Amino acid sequence: ALLIGLEAVMSKRHHFLIDPKVQWAIIRRMMMHWSLTVLALLAIGIGVQLTYASESRTFMEAMKNSFTAQLPLLCVMLMLVPVYVWDVVKLSHRFAGPMLRLRRILKDLGDGRRASHLRFRPNDFWQETAIDFNHFYEQHLALKDRCEHLQSELSAARADADKPSNAELSV
């Protein structure tokens, strides 16, 4: 099922990471939290071994016993790391993809080109941003068209002013 889901998502996406800088930062943060959780579990296990063991143990013995007792849990957690990373990547696609689309449209507009309306995938975050941007974009296009129309009227008026009048031509 995981492979089928992986193939379905990858068929829609062309890149594993859409915005690598942002998405790697999120993955690193998630891995830091995961590592701290594992260390906390080990520390709790060592503390339990030192506090509640029937015989007196050294710290190294408590650490070995704790690690041995928690080894199955640690193996499961280690096997789940790819699942966690994949889930974080999928979730981050839902906001990195929209921002990539918005940046591309803004670049086109900044370069003086017309752009398409902003559309996000159905499950993407910031749907309201697309609606607001598209409203702004419609206003921008209307003002740009009005400006071009006024510029053409001004050019025509200047051309008419430069033409000699009939009275000037008859003299």
Phi, psi and omega in degrees: 000321179295320180293322178295316177298320178297314180295320181295317180291317182292335178290334179272331183256142180266342182230145176296315177244128181277314178234084188306321182300311181290313186291323176294324177298319179293318179297316178300317180296317179297319180293325176296315179296319179298315180297318178296325177295316179297315179297321178296318177299317178295318180296319177298316179298319179294317178299318178296317179298317181289324186277317190252003179292142183291325178252160181289130182235152173279167179299319181295321177295317179297320180295317179296314180296318179296315180297317179297317181293327184262003183303316178299318178296318179297322178296316179297316180297321179294321179291336180278349181305311179300326178294317178298314181298314180299318180294320178295320179296314179300316179296318182291336174300329184289343173243334178288321179299311177301320180292325176296316178297317179297316179298320179296316180294318178296323177295315177302315180295320179295330178275004177085007179269157171279147182238167176277168175293154180278122179230134176249159175291156186305323183266003180291152173284166173067038176300322180297327178297319178296318179297313180296317180296316181297324175296313177300317182296320176299316178297319178300313180297319179297317178292322179294315177299317179298318179297316179296320178297314180295324178295319179292322176297320178295317178297319179294319179295321178294321179295319178295323180291329180281342180285139176289143181282166179301322179295321179291325182289329183281345183282000000 
